[in-house]
Amino acid sequence: MKQIYYEKCAFCESELKNDFGEIEHYRPKNRSETEAKNCDKRNSYYWLAFSWDNLLPACKRCNGKKSNCFDIEGEYKEYQGENLENLHLVTQEYNEVEKPKLLHPEYDRFENHIVFNLKDEMSSDNERVNYTIQVCDLNRENLVDSREKIVTDFISQLQRHLLSFDKVFNGDNLQECLEYFKVTIEDFYAKSGVESQYSLIRKYIKNNLIEFLESVEIGYEDKEFAITIIASAFNEFCLEDN
Ligand SMILES: [Zn+2]
């Protein structure tokens, strides 16, 4: 199962290689009797404790935060006496009836609903995405710090390439000068794929490049020109959308 998620936590995308992580039950196997502040913890699905598609690899922090939270907008699906061996692929069927607020990373496409602000915090215009962000605490400090590092490293590499570009560009050799950006952009592009840790922020930047560049300090006098150059380099070295 860890392979499907590329050894990453299904919720926060942190690598699980050195942290064996935990197995998270999408639908909780136990209920919490105490009233929870931010989510509903009253439903239990003990019969899905070993159902394959109810299990997700998660880091300790996400697992701990999510705990037994499972809010639904539809109707609670009770155990109908099904044979336990036939309960391995029921998530989608259950979801249609229960309409859970928590995303199931394997079945729900949500990347295009995530935006990052200047503090590298994620949010969404989609209620289920926001519920998942809140319940798993996906804007906790260590995650925001990791995203910030990706962004600052990327900008400082671009700055360095712009300086090299400046020294050599004579108005006629654009193509040749864009080569300075090649390795950085190809690497950034490669890591925006699902197999990489924290791919979502890279994907977001890639898909909103101009807006992103306009919002950050690039450290180049003619910012408009710098943005044009970087965008040209992206067009040149980003092969296709992934
Ligand atoms: Zn996690």
Residues whose N, C-alpha, C, O or C-beta is under 5 A from the ligand:
A	BS01	ZN	C9 F11 C12 E13 A58 C59 C62
